[in-house]
Amino acid sequence: MGGYLDDLFVASAARGQGVGTALIKAVVQIGQLQGWSVIRWVTAEDNQLARVFDDKLARHTGWQTYEISLK
């Protein structure tokens, strides 16, 4: 069992203050309490600011996300 974080967004005014890190750490704590084996999330390939943040906290898996829109 694992957790999937659908979207992590921190308002511009709050960035650089540790809010994103605190949110991820809270999800990690929840996952540990629930016995999850992994937490995953996606970040847009062109969102360099988010990717720098993500690279500090997690291992990039090298997987790309694909979707089929039904609407």
All heavy atoms as TSV, in Angstrom:
chain	resi	resn	atom	element	x	y	z
A	1	MET	N	N	0.848	-1.167	0.000
A	1	MET	CA	C	0.000	0.000	0.000
A	1	MET	C	C	0.894	1.231	0.000
A	1	MET	O	O	1.890	1.283	0.721
A	1	MET	CB	C	-0.902	-0.021	1.231
A	1	MET	CG	C	-1.873	1.128	1.324
A	1	MET	SD	S	-3.180	1.185	0.101
A	1	MET	CE	C	-4.114	-0.265	0.500
A	2	GLY	N	N	0.530	2.195	-0.802
A	2	GLY	CA	C	1.301	3.418	-0.872
A	2	GLY	C	C	0.398	4.620	-0.976
A	2	GLY	O	O	-0.819	4.502	-1.097
A	3	GLY	N	N	1.002	5.779	-0.931
A	3	GLY	CA	C	0.260	7.024	-1.052
A	3	GLY	C	C	0.639	7.732	-2.330
A	3	GLY	O	O	1.781	7.658	-2.783
A	4	TYR	N	N	-0.327	8.391	-2.928
A	4	TYR	CA	C	-0.093	9.170	-4.136
A	4	TYR	C	C	-0.570	10.589	-3.886
A	4	TYR	O	O	-1.754	10.830	-3.634
A	4	TYR	CB	C	-0.840	8.567	-5.331
A	4	TYR	CG	C	-0.500	9.250	-6.626
A	4	TYR	CD1	C	0.610	8.847	-7.360
A	4	TYR	CD2	C	-1.251	10.317	-7.089
A	4	TYR	CE1	C	0.945	9.482	-8.537
A	4	TYR	CE2	C	-0.931	10.961	-8.265
A	4	TYR	CZ	C	0.171	10.536	-8.986
A	4	TYR	OH	O	0.508	11.174	-10.142
A	5	LEU	N	N	0.362	11.517	-3.904
A	5	LEU	CA	C	0.056	12.933	-3.711
A	5	LEU	C	C	-0.286	13.514	-5.075
A	5	LEU	O	O	0.567	13.579	-5.959
A	5	LEU	CB	C	1.270	13.638	-3.100
A	5	LEU	CG	C	1.177	15.116	-2.829
A	5	LEU	CD1	C	0.065	15.399	-1.824
A	5	LEU	CD2	C	2.498	15.636	-2.306
A	6	ASP	N	N	-1.533	13.881	-5.266
A	6	ASP	CA	C	-2.006	14.315	-6.577
A	6	ASP	C	C	-1.453	15.680	-6.965
A	6	ASP	O	O	-1.108	15.902	-8.107
A	6	ASP	CB	C	-3.533	14.322	-6.600
A	6	ASP	CG	C	-4.070	14.585	-7.984
A	6	ASP	OD1	O	-3.522	14.032	-8.950
A	6	ASP	OD2	O	-5.035	15.346	-8.098
A	7	ASP	N	N	-1.376	16.608	-6.035
A	7	ASP	CA	C	-0.895	17.938	-6.387
A	7	ASP	C	C	-0.388	18.636	-5.130
A	7	ASP	O	O	-1.089	18.693	-4.132
A	7	ASP	CB	C	-2.027	18.754	-7.010
A	7	ASP	CG	C	-1.545	20.055	-7.639
A	7	ASP	OD1	O	-0.331	20.215	-7.843
A	7	ASP	OD2	O	-2.386	20.913	-7.926
A	8	LEU	N	N	0.822	19.132	-5.200
A	8	LEU	CA	C	1.374	19.928	-4.104
A	8	LEU	C	C	1.541	21.344	-4.635
A	8	LEU	O	O	2.248	21.561	-5.616
A	8	LEU	CB	C	2.730	19.379	-3.654
A	8	LEU	CG	C	3.471	20.240	-2.637
A	8	LEU	CD1	C	2.702	20.269	-1.313
A	8	LEU	CD2	C	4.874	19.719	-2.412
A	9	PHE	N	N	0.859	22.272	-4.019
A	9	PHE	CA	C	0.943	23.665	-4.445
A	9	PHE	C	C	1.109	24.539	-3.221
A	9	PHE	O	O	0.384	24.387	-2.245
A	9	PHE	CB	C	-0.316	24.093	-5.208
A	9	PHE	CG	C	-0.273	25.525	-5.641
A	9	PHE	CD1	C	0.407	25.888	-6.789
A	9	PHE	CD2	C	-0.876	26.511	-4.885
A	9	PHE	CE1	C	0.474	27.214	-7.184
A	9	PHE	CE2	C	-0.821	27.833	-5.265
A	9	PHE	CZ	C	-0.150	28.193	-6.422
A	10	VAL	N	N	2.076	25.426	-3.286
A	10	VAL	CA	C	2.299	26.411	-2.230
A	10	VAL	C	C	2.177	27.789	-2.870
A	10	VAL	O	O	2.814	28.063	-3.894
A	10	VAL	CB	C	3.690	26.228	-1.570
A	10	VAL	CG1	C	3.962	27.329	-0.566
A	10	VAL	CG2	C	3.795	24.853	-0.921
A	11	ALA	N	N	1.364	28.632	-2.293
A	11	ALA	CA	C	1.171	29.986	-2.816
A	11	ALA	C	C	2.510	30.711	-2.911
A	11	ALA	O	O	3.397	30.523	-2.065
A	11	ALA	CB	C	0.216	30.761	-1.922
A	12	SER	N	N	2.648	31.508	-3.927
A	12	SER	CA	C	3.906	32.226	-4.173
A	12	SER	C	C	4.417	32.961	-2.939
A	12	SER	O	O	5.608	32.946	-2.645
A	12	SER	CB	C	3.729	33.225	-5.320
A	12	SER	OG	O	3.412	32.566	-6.507
A	13	ALA	N	N	3.523	33.613	-2.218
A	13	ALA	CA	C	3.918	34.397	-1.041
A	13	ALA	C	C	4.485	33.529	0.073
A	13	ALA	O	O	5.238	34.020	0.915
A	13	ALA	CB	C	2.723	35.184	-0.516
A	14	ALA	N	N	4.159	32.243	0.078
A	14	ALA	CA	C	4.617	31.346	1.147
A	14	ALA	C	C	5.832	30.510	0.753
A	14	ALA	O	O	6.395	29.804	1.592
A	14	ALA	CB	C	3.478	30.432	1.572
A	15	ARG	N	N	6.238	30.597	-0.493
A	15	ARG	CA	C	7.369	29.784	-0.955
A	15	ARG	C	C	8.673	30.236	-0.302
A	15	ARG	O	O	8.854	31.396	0.026
A	15	ARG	CB	C	7.474	29.849	-2.475
A	15	ARG	CG	C	6.304	29.157	-3.124
A	15	ARG	CD	C	6.375	29.186	-4.621
A	15	ARG	NE	N	5.109	28.660	-5.151
A	15	ARG	CZ	C	4.652	28.907	-6.344
A	15	ARG	NH1	N	5.338	29.677	-7.175
A	15	ARG	NH2	N	3.500	28.404	-6.735
A	16	GLY	N	N	9.567	29.268	-0.105
A	16	GLY	CA	C	10.855	29.561	0.506
A	16	GLY	C	C	10.806	29.639	2.019
A	16	GLY	O	O	11.785	29.988	2.659
A	17	GLN	N	N	9.661	29.313	2.603
A	17	GLN	CA	C	9.493	29.397	4.052
A	17	GLN	C	C	9.344	28.026	4.706
A	17	GLN	O	O	9.001	27.929	5.881
A	17	GLN	CB	C	8.274	30.261	4.379
A	17	GLN	CG	C	8.394	31.686	3.854
A	17	GLN	CD	C	7.141	32.490	4.120
A	17	GLN	OE1	O	6.523	32.374	5.165
A	17	GLN	NE2	N	6.756	33.311	3.159
A	18	GLY	N	N	9.557	26.973	3.928
A	18	GLY	CA	C	9.482	25.628	4.490
A	18	GLY	C	C	8.099	25.005	4.472
A	18	GLY	O	O	7.904	23.917	5.012
A	19	VAL	N	N	7.140	25.672	3.847
A	19	VAL	CA	C	5.774	25.156	3.825
A	19	VAL	C	C	5.690	23.845	3.049
A	19	VAL	O	O	5.100	22.867	3.519
A	19	VAL	CB	C	4.795	26.203	3.237
A	19	VAL	CG1	C	3.410	25.622	3.075
A	19	VAL	CG2	C	4.775	27.454	4.098
A	20	GLY	N	N	6.280	23.801	1.858
A	20	GLY	CA	C	6.252	22.586	1.060
A	20	GLY	C	C	6.919	21.420	1.765
A	20	GLY	O	O	6.389	20.299	1.777
A	21	THR	N	N	8.055	21.683	2.374
A	21	THR	CA	C	8.762	20.634	3.121
A	21	THR	C	C	7.909	20.133	4.273
A	21	THR	O	O	7.809	18.924	4.511
A	21	THR	CB	C	10.113	21.167	3.642
A	21	THR	OG1	O	10.896	21.591	2.524
A	21	THR	CG2	C	10.865	20.096	4.410
A	22	ALA	N	N	7.261	21.048	4.984
A	22	ALA	CA	C	6.397	20.651	6.100
A	22	ALA	C	C	5.225	19.800	5.609
A	22	ALA	O	O	4.852	18.815	6.264
A	22	ALA	CB	C	5.888	21.888	6.837
A	23	LEU	N	N	4.652	20.152	4.472
A	23	LEU	CA	C	3.548	19.371	3.916
A	23	LEU	C	C	3.997	17.959	3.550
A	23	LEU	O	O	3.325	16.982	3.873
A	23	LEU	CB	C	2.955	20.083	2.700
A	23	LEU	CG	C	2.169	21.354	2.987
A	23	LEU	CD1	C	1.863	22.102	1.686
A	23	LEU	CD2	C	0.896	21.047	3.731
A	24	ILE	N	N	5.128	17.856	2.885
A	24	ILE	CA	C	5.646	16.532	2.507
A	24	ILE	C	C	5.965	15.714	3.760
A	24	ILE	O	O	5.645	14.522	3.838
A	24	ILE	CB	C	6.885	16.652	1.604
A	24	ILE	CG1	C	6.516	17.263	0.254
A	24	ILE	CG2	C	7.572	15.306	1.433
A	24	ILE	CD1	C	5.672	16.379	-0.642
A	25	LYS	N	N	6.590	16.337	4.745
A	25	LYS	CA	C	6.909	15.620	5.984
A	25	LYS	C	C	5.644	15.120	6.683
A	25	LYS	O	O	5.625	14.033	7.254
A	25	LYS	CB	C	7.740	16.500	6.918
A	25	LYS	CG	C	9.174	16.654	6.457
A	25	LYS	CD	C	9.987	17.491	7.438
A	25	LYS	CE	C	11.438	17.592	6.982
A	25	LYS	NZ	N	12.247	18.350	7.935
A	26	ALA	N	N	4.574	15.912	6.630
A	26	ALA	CA	C	3.311	15.485	7.228
A	26	ALA	C	C	2.754	14.265	6.498
A	26	ALA	O	O	2.264	13.323	7.138
A	26	ALA	CB	C	2.302	16.628	7.206
A	27	VAL	N	N	2.850	14.255	5.170
A	27	VAL	CA	C	2.389	13.100	4.399
A	27	VAL	C	C	3.255	11.876	4.721
A	27	VAL	O	O	2.746	10.763	4.852
A	27	VAL	CB	C	2.391	13.407	2.887
A	27	VAL	CG1	C	2.082	12.164	2.065
A	27	VAL	CG2	C	1.389	14.509	2.561
A	28	VAL	N	N	4.552	12.078	4.884
A	28	VAL	CA	C	5.452	10.978	5.259
A	28	VAL	C	C	5.040	10.401	6.616
A	28	VAL	O	O	4.968	9.182	6.794
A	28	VAL	CB	C	6.925	11.445	5.280
A	28	VAL	CG1	C	7.824	10.420	5.954
A	28	VAL	CG2	C	7.404	11.715	3.857
A	29	GLN	N	N	4.750	11.266	7.570
A	29	GLN	CA	C	4.323	10.789	8.887
A	29	GLN	C	C	3.025	9.986	8.798
A	29	GLN	O	O	2.896	8.940	9.429
A	29	GLN	CB	C	4.147	11.957	9.849
A	29	GLN	CG	C	5.453	12.577	10.282
A	29	GLN	CD	C	5.260	13.762	11.210
A	29	GLN	OE1	O	4.178	14.336	11.299
A	29	GLN	NE2	N	6.321	14.135	11.904
A	30	ILE	N	N	2.092	10.480	8.019
A	30	ILE	CA	C	0.834	9.748	7.824
A	30	ILE	C	C	1.121	8.387	7.208
A	30	ILE	O	O	0.601	7.362	7.644
A	30	ILE	CB	C	-0.149	10.556	6.953
A	30	ILE	CG1	C	-0.636	11.787	7.717
A	30	ILE	CG2	C	-1.315	9.691	6.492
A	30	ILE	CD1	C	-1.342	12.813	6.855
A	31	GLY	N	N	1.965	8.378	6.184
A	31	GLY	CA	C	2.316	7.124	5.530
A	31	GLY	C	C	2.982	6.135	6.468
A	31	GLY	O	O	2.697	4.928	6.424
A	32	GLN	N	N	3.866	6.628	7.311
A	32	GLN	CA	C	4.526	5.748	8.282
A	32	GLN	C	C	3.516	5.158	9.253
A	32	GLN	O	O	3.559	3.970	9.559
A	32	GLN	CB	C	5.628	6.509	9.021
A	32	GLN	CG	C	6.806	6.822	8.134
A	32	GLN	CD	C	7.789	7.787	8.774
A	32	GLN	OE1	O	7.434	8.619	9.615
A	32	GLN	NE2	N	9.055	7.692	8.360
A	33	LEU	N	N	2.586	5.985	9.727
A	33	LEU	CA	C	1.554	5.505	10.651
A	33	LEU	C	C	0.625	4.495	9.984
A	33	LEU	O	O	0.137	3.570	10.637
A	33	LEU	CB	C	0.734	6.680	11.190
A	33	LEU	CG	C	1.463	7.613	12.151
A	33	LEU	CD1	C	0.605	8.843	12.447
A	33	LEU	CD2	C	1.811	6.889	13.446
A	34	GLN	N	N	0.387	4.659	8.691
A	34	GLN	CA	C	-0.508	3.774	7.957
A	34	GLN	C	C	0.204	2.533	7.408
A	34	GLN	O	O	-0.443	1.654	6.849
A	34	GLN	CB	C	-1.163	4.538	6.793
A	34	GLN	CG	C	-2.065	5.665	7.233
A	34	GLN	CD	C	-3.271	5.157	8.011
A	34	GLN	OE1	O	-3.879	4.165	7.675
A	34	GLN	NE2	N	-3.605	5.861	9.085
A	35	GLY	N	N	1.519	2.498	7.521
A	35	GLY	CA	C	2.273	1.352	7.032
A	35	GLY	C	C	2.484	1.337	5.525
A	35	GLY	O	O	2.718	0.287	4.932
A	36	TRP	N	N	2.417	2.516	4.894
A	36	TRP	CA	C	2.638	2.594	3.451
A	36	TRP	C	C	4.075	2.214	3.123
A	36	TRP	O	O	4.996	2.445	3.908
A	36	TRP	CB	C	2.391	4.000	2.935
A	36	TRP	CG	C	0.997	4.510	3.092
A	36	TRP	CD1	C	-0.109	3.788	3.447
A	36	TRP	CD2	C	0.566	5.851	2.920
A	36	TRP	NE1	N	-1.206	4.607	3.498
A	36	TRP	CE2	C	-0.820	5.882	3.176
A	36	TRP	CE3	C	1.200	7.028	2.576
A	36	TRP	CZ2	C	-1.573	7.046	3.083
A	36	TRP	CZ3	C	0.458	8.183	2.493
A	36	TRP	CH2	C	-0.909	8.192	2.739
A	37	SER	N	N	4.279	1.695	1.936
A	37	SER	CA	C	5.630	1.354	1.488
A	37	SER	C	C	6.265	2.470	0.667
A	37	SER	O	O	7.486	2.488	0.491
A	37	SER	CB	C	5.597	0.067	0.652
A	37	SER	OG	O	4.812	0.264	-0.516
A	38	VAL	N	N	5.449	3.406	0.161
A	38	VAL	CA	C	5.971	4.438	-0.732
A	38	VAL	C	C	4.989	5.608	-0.796
A	38	VAL	O	O	3.797	5.446	-0.551
A	38	VAL	CB	C	6.205	3.859	-2.157
A	38	VAL	CG1	C	4.898	3.460	-2.810
A	38	VAL	CG2	C	7.013	4.791	-3.035
A	39	ILE	N	N	5.528	6.771	-1.126
A	39	ILE	CA	C	4.715	7.945	-1.455
A	39	ILE	C	C	5.219	8.439	-2.798
A	39	ILE	O	O	6.430	8.599	-2.989
A	39	ILE	CB	C	4.854	9.059	-0.406
A	39	ILE	CG1	C	4.323	8.566	0.945
A	39	ILE	CG2	C	4.124	10.332	-0.854
A	39	ILE	CD1	C	4.692	9.458	2.104
A	40	ARG	N	N	4.302	8.670	-3.717
A	40	ARG	CA	C	4.680	9.134	-5.054
A	40	ARG	C	C	3.899	10.384	-5.413
A	40	ARG	O	O	2.787	10.594	-4.947
A	40	ARG	CB	C	4.368	8.050	-6.092
A	40	ARG	CG	C	5.230	6.841	-5.980
A	40	ARG	CD	C	5.022	5.925	-7.177
A	40	ARG	NE	N	5.922	4.788	-7.070
A	40	ARG	CZ	C	5.545	3.566	-6.739
A	40	ARG	NH1	N	4.280	3.310	-6.492
A	40	ARG	NH2	N	6.421	2.587	-6.655
A	41	TRP	N	N	4.499	11.177	-6.315
A	41	TRP	CA	C	3.805	12.327	-6.878
A	41	TRP	C	C	4.429	12.658	-8.215
A	41	TRP	O	O	5.500	12.175	-8.541
A	41	TRP	CB	C	3.823	13.533	-5.941
A	41	TRP	CG	C	5.157	14.149	-5.653
A	41	TRP	CD1	C	5.784	15.147	-6.353
A	41	TRP	CD2	C	6.033	13.837	-4.569
A	41	TRP	NE1	N	6.979	15.479	-5.777
A	41	TRP	CE2	C	7.161	14.680	-4.671
A	41	TRP	CE3	C	5.975	12.931	-3.522
A	41	TRP	CZ2	C	8.210	14.636	-3.767
A	41	TRP	CZ3	C	7.033	12.895	-2.630
A	41	TRP	CH2	C	8.124	13.738	-2.751
A	42	VAL	N	N	3.734	13.458	-8.985
A	42	VAL	CA	C	4.246	13.900	-10.278
A	42	VAL	C	C	4.455	15.401	-10.243
A	42	VAL	O	O	3.804	16.127	-9.487
A	42	VAL	CB	C	3.309	13.531	-11.452
A	42	VAL	CG1	C	3.200	12.041	-11.601
A	42	VAL	CG2	C	1.955	14.155	-11.302
A	43	THR	N	N	5.381	15.835	-11.058
A	43	THR	CA	C	5.669	17.258	-11.217
A	43	THR	C	C	5.849	17.527	-12.706
A	43	THR	O	O	6.454	16.703	-13.401
A	43	THR	CB	C	6.960	17.646	-10.463
A	43	THR	OG1	O	6.793	17.326	-9.081
A	43	THR	CG2	C	7.275	19.113	-10.604
A	44	ALA	N	N	5.340	18.628	-13.175
A	44	ALA	CA	C	5.474	18.960	-14.587
A	44	ALA	C	C	6.958	19.025	-14.977
A	44	ALA	O	O	7.783	19.573	-14.244
A	44	ALA	CB	C	4.795	20.288	-14.888
A	45	GLU	N	N	7.253	18.465	-16.120
A	45	GLU	CA	C	8.636	18.410	-16.594
A	45	GLU	C	C	9.256	19.801	-16.715
A	45	GLU	O	O	10.442	19.983	-16.439
A	45	GLU	CB	C	8.675	17.694	-17.945
A	45	GLU	CG	C	10.065	17.420	-18.445
A	45	GLU	CD	C	10.060	16.590	-19.713
A	45	GLU	OE1	O	8.978	16.239	-20.212
A	45	GLU	OE2	O	11.156	16.297	-20.212
A	46	ASP	N	N	8.455	20.797	-17.082
A	46	ASP	CA	C	8.987	22.143	-17.278
A	46	ASP	C	C	8.914	23.021	-16.025
A	46	ASP	O	O	9.266	24.188	-16.065
A	46	ASP	CB	C	8.264	22.834	-18.439
A	46	ASP	CG	C	6.783	23.049	-18.183
A	46	ASP	OD1	O	6.236	22.478	-17.209
A	46	ASP	OD2	O	6.161	23.786	-18.970
A	47	ASN	N	N	8.497	22.474	-14.900
A	47	ASN	CA	C	8.408	23.232	-13.656
A	47	ASN	C	C	9.725	23.075	-12.895
A	47	ASN	O	O	9.842	22.288	-11.954
A	47	ASN	CB	C	7.223	22.749	-12.810
A	47	ASN	CG	C	6.971	23.641	-11.619
A	47	ASN	OD1	O	7.845	24.400	-11.196
A	47	ASN	ND2	N	5.782	23.543	-11.057
A	48	GLN	N	N	10.717	23.827	-13.314
A	48	GLN	CA	C	12.064	23.692	-12.760
A	48	GLN	C	C	12.124	24.002	-11.271
A	48	GLN	O	O	12.840	23.331	-10.530
A	48	GLN	CB	C	13.051	24.578	-13.531
A	48	GLN	CG	C	13.231	24.153	-14.973
A	48	GLN	CD	C	13.729	22.724	-15.094
A	48	GLN	OE1	O	14.617	22.284	-14.363
A	48	GLN	NE2	N	13.147	21.975	-16.020
A	49	LEU	N	N	11.393	25.002	-10.828
A	49	LEU	CA	C	11.407	25.359	-9.406
A	49	LEU	C	C	10.902	24.192	-8.554
A	49	LEU	O	O	11.527	23.820	-7.554
A	49	LEU	CB	C	10.553	26.603	-9.170
A	49	LEU	CG	C	10.572	27.182	-7.758
A	49	LEU	CD1	C	11.983	27.616	-7.371
A	49	LEU	CD2	C	9.617	28.363	-7.663
A	50	ALA	N	N	9.802	23.596	-8.975
A	50	ALA	CA	C	9.258	22.451	-8.236
A	50	ALA	C	C	10.197	21.250	-8.310
A	50	ALA	O	O	10.381	20.539	-7.318
A	50	ALA	CB	C	7.884	22.076	-8.784
A	51	ARG	N	N	10.809	21.031	-9.448
A	51	ARG	CA	C	11.691	19.869	-9.597
A	51	ARG	C	C	12.939	19.992	-8.728
A	51	ARG	O	O	13.408	19.002	-8.171
A	51	ARG	CB	C	12.045	19.661	-11.056
A	51	ARG	CG	C	10.800	19.212	-11.847
A	51	ARG	CD	C	11.085	18.932	-13.272
A	51	ARG	NE	N	11.980	17.775	-13.353
A	51	ARG	CZ	C	12.642	17.443	-14.438
A	51	ARG	NH1	N	12.514	18.158	-15.535
A	51	ARG	NH2	N	13.424	16.395	-14.447
A	52	VAL	N	N	13.462	21.194	-8.569
A	52	VAL	CA	C	14.600	21.404	-7.662
A	52	VAL	C	C	14.170	21.066	-6.235
A	52	VAL	O	O	14.887	20.383	-5.497
A	52	VAL	CB	C	15.129	22.856	-7.762
A	52	VAL	CG1	C	16.088	23.167	-6.631
A	52	VAL	CG2	C	15.796	23.075	-9.110
A	53	PHE	N	N	12.990	21.520	-5.849
A	53	PHE	CA	C	12.437	21.208	-4.526
A	53	PHE	C	C	12.271	19.705	-4.362
A	53	PHE	O	O	12.716	19.113	-3.375
A	53	PHE	CB	C	11.084	21.929	-4.361
A	53	PHE	CG	C	10.319	21.511	-3.142
A	53	PHE	CD1	C	10.643	22.016	-1.891
A	53	PHE	CD2	C	9.285	20.603	-3.247
A	53	PHE	CE1	C	9.938	21.625	-0.764
A	53	PHE	CE2	C	8.568	20.204	-2.128
A	53	PHE	CZ	C	8.901	20.715	-0.881
A	54	ASP	N	N	11.628	19.067	-5.341
A	54	ASP	CA	C	11.371	17.627	-5.269
A	54	ASP	C	C	12.665	16.822	-5.182
A	54	ASP	O	O	12.745	15.844	-4.435
A	54	ASP	CB	C	10.572	17.168	-6.492
A	54	ASP	CG	C	9.172	17.746	-6.540
A	54	ASP	OD1	O	8.678	18.224	-5.495
A	54	ASP	OD2	O	8.563	17.716	-7.619
A	55	ASP	N	N	13.664	17.223	-5.947
A	55	ASP	CA	C	14.949	16.503	-5.958
A	55	ASP	C	C	15.636	16.517	-4.595
A	55	ASP	O	O	16.426	15.631	-4.289
A	55	ASP	CB	C	15.887	17.080	-7.014
A	55	ASP	CG	C	15.477	16.705	-8.432
A	55	ASP	OD1	O	14.689	15.744	-8.602
A	55	ASP	OD2	O	15.939	17.375	-9.371
A	56	LYS	N	N	15.348	17.519	-3.778
A	56	LYS	CA	C	15.927	17.585	-2.437
A	56	LYS	C	C	15.258	16.609	-1.474
A	56	LYS	O	O	15.845	16.210	-0.481
A	56	LYS	CB	C	15.803	19.010	-1.878
A	56	LYS	CG	C	16.668	20.020	-2.590
A	56	LYS	CD	C	16.443	21.402	-2.021
A	56	LYS	CE	C	17.243	22.437	-2.803
A	56	LYS	NZ	N	16.964	23.796	-2.334
A	57	LEU	N	N	14.009	16.248	-1.773
A	57	LEU	CA	C	13.223	15.433	-0.848
A	57	LEU	C	C	13.062	13.980	-1.264
A	57	LEU	O	O	12.807	13.126	-0.425
A	57	LEU	CB	C	11.823	16.040	-0.690
A	57	LEU	CG	C	11.774	17.421	-0.068
A	57	LEU	CD1	C	10.363	17.965	-0.113
A	57	LEU	CD2	C	12.272	17.371	1.364
A	58	ALA	N	N	13.164	13.720	-2.550
A	58	ALA	CA	C	12.814	12.383	-3.031
A	58	ALA	C	C	13.706	11.977	-4.199
A	58	ALA	O	O	14.395	12.814	-4.788
A	58	ALA	CB	C	11.355	12.364	-3.465
A	59	ARG	N	N	13.629	10.709	-4.522
A	59	ARG	CA	C	14.388	10.157	-5.651
A	59	ARG	C	C	13.505	10.211	-6.889
A	59	ARG	O	O	12.371	9.757	-6.879
A	59	ARG	CB	C	14.761	8.699	-5.343
A	59	ARG	CG	C	15.463	7.971	-6.461
A	59	ARG	CD	C	15.735	6.520	-6.077
A	59	ARG	NE	N	14.510	5.769	-5.827
A	59	ARG	CZ	C	13.817	5.123	-6.764
A	59	ARG	NH1	N	14.212	5.156	-8.022
A	59	ARG	NH2	N	12.718	4.455	-6.448
A	60	HIS	N	N	14.039	10.772	-7.958
A	60	HIS	CA	C	13.321	10.795	-9.233
A	60	HIS	C	C	13.348	9.390	-9.821
A	60	HIS	O	O	14.404	8.773	-9.927
A	60	HIS	CB	C	13.972	11.781	-10.205
A	60	HIS	CG	C	13.243	11.904	-11.501
A	60	HIS	ND1	N	13.526	11.125	-12.577
A	60	HIS	CD2	C	12.213	12.708	-11.854
A	60	HIS	CE1	C	12.712	11.440	-13.571
A	60	HIS	NE2	N	11.912	12.404	-13.152
A	61	THR	N	N	12.193	8.878	-10.168
A	61	THR	CA	C	12.107	7.498	-10.623
A	61	THR	C	C	12.399	7.327	-12.103
A	61	THR	O	O	12.634	6.216	-12.561
A	61	THR	CB	C	10.702	6.918	-10.358
A	61	THR	OG1	O	9.760	7.647	-11.137
A	61	THR	CG2	C	10.350	6.990	-8.887
A	62	GLY	N	N	12.339	8.396	-12.855
A	62	GLY	CA	C	12.555	8.286	-14.286
A	62	GLY	C	C	11.303	7.926	-15.066
A	62	GLY	O	O	11.332	7.841	-16.281
A	63	TRP	N	N	10.180	7.746	-14.381
A	63	TRP	CA	C	8.922	7.410	-15.057
A	63	TRP	C	C	8.257	8.674	-15.574
A	63	TRP	O	O	8.312	9.718	-14.934
A	63	TRP	CB	C	7.965	6.698	-14.107
A	63	TRP	CG	C	8.401	5.312	-13.789
A	63	TRP	CD1	C	9.194	4.935	-12.754
A	63	TRP	CD2	C	8.110	4.124	-14.520
A	63	TRP	NE1	N	9.404	3.583	-12.794
A	63	TRP	CE2	C	8.745	3.061	-13.864
A	63	TRP	CE3	C	7.362	3.867	-15.653
A	63	TRP	CZ2	C	8.656	1.743	-14.316
A	63	TRP	CZ3	C	7.276	2.564	-16.100
A	63	TRP	CH2	C	7.914	1.531	-15.439
A	64	GLN	N	N	7.619	8.558	-16.706
A	64	GLN	CA	C	6.812	9.641	-17.266
A	64	GLN	C	C	5.332	9.278	-17.065
A	64	GLN	O	O	4.988	8.101	-17.061
A	64	GLN	CB	C	7.095	9.831	-18.755
A	64	GLN	CG	C	8.528	10.211	-19.048
A	64	GLN	CD	C	8.898	11.575	-18.492
A	64	GLN	OE1	O	8.094	12.495	-18.529
A	64	GLN	NE2	N	10.091	11.704	-17.974
A	65	THR	N	N	4.487	10.259	-16.926
A	65	THR	CA	C	3.067	10.015	-16.722
A	65	THR	C	C	2.325	10.244	-18.046
A	65	THR	O	O	2.580	11.220	-18.742
A	65	THR	CB	C	2.506	10.970	-15.654
A	65	THR	OG1	O	3.239	10.785	-14.456
A	65	THR	CG2	C	1.039	10.736	-15.401
A	66	TYR	N	N	1.405	9.346	-18.354
A	66	TYR	CA	C	0.573	9.452	-19.534
A	66	TYR	C	C	-0.882	9.392	-19.111
A	66	TYR	O	O	-1.208	8.830	-18.088
A	66	TYR	CB	C	0.864	8.304	-20.524
A	66	TYR	CG	C	2.279	8.329	-21.010
A	66	TYR	CD1	C	3.280	7.694	-20.304
A	66	TYR	CD2	C	2.609	9.001	-22.170
A	66	TYR	CE1	C	4.594	7.738	-20.748
A	66	TYR	CE2	C	3.919	9.031	-22.624
A	66	TYR	CZ	C	4.909	8.393	-21.909
A	66	TYR	OH	O	6.198	8.445	-22.342
A	67	GLU	N	N	-1.757	9.976	-19.954
A	67	GLU	CA	C	-3.166	9.923	-19.638
A	67	GLU	C	C	-3.984	9.863	-20.905
A	67	GLU	O	O	-3.540	10.295	-21.961
A	67	GLU	CB	C	-3.605	11.113	-18.788
A	67	GLU	CG	C	-3.606	12.431	-19.532
A	67	GLU	CD	C	-4.055	13.589	-18.668
A	67	GLU	OE1	O	-4.113	13.459	-17.440
A	67	GLU	OE2	O	-4.345	14.660	-19.247
A	68	ILE	N	N	-5.175	9.339	-20.772
A	68	ILE	CA	C	-6.169	9.373	-21.833
A	68	ILE	C	C	-7.344	10.163	-21.291
A	68	ILE	O	O	-7.957	9.765	-20.290
A	68	ILE	CB	C	-6.619	7.947	-22.232
A	68	ILE	CG1	C	-5.437	7.175	-22.800
A	68	ILE	CG2	C	-7.779	8.019	-23.217
A	68	ILE	CD1	C	-5.737	5.715	-23.054
A	69	SER	N	N	-7.625	11.284	-21.900
A	69	SER	CA	C	-8.748	12.118	-21.450
A	69	SER	C	C	-10.052	11.520	-21.961
A	69	SER	O	O	-10.164	11.170	-23.140
A	69	SER	CB	C	-8.570	13.536	-21.982
A	69	SER	OG	O	-9.659	14.336	-21.568
A	70	LEU	N	N	-11.020	11.417	-21.095
A	70	LEU	CA	C	-12.300	10.845	-21.457
A	70	LEU	C	C	-13.387	11.898	-21.609
A	70	LEU	O	O	-14.537	11.559	-21.869
A	70	LEU	CB	C	-12.716	9.793	-20.420
A	70	LEU	CG	C	-11.740	8.656	-20.262
A	70	LEU	CD1	C	-12.209	7.699	-19.171
A	70	LEU	CD2	C	-11.523	7.903	-21.569
A	71	LYS	N	N	-13.042	13.142	-21.438
A	71	LYS	CA	C	-14.025	14.229	-21.596
A	71	LYS	C	C	-13.453	15.330	-22.439
A	71	LYS	O	O	-12.340	15.601	-22.495
A	71	LYS	CB	C	-14.438	14.780	-20.238
A	71	LYS	CG	C	-15.198	13.768	-19.444
A	71	LYS	CD	C	-15.735	14.415	-18.195
A	71	LYS	CE	C	-16.522	13.374	-17.428
A	71	LYS	NZ	N	-17.263	13.923	-16.355
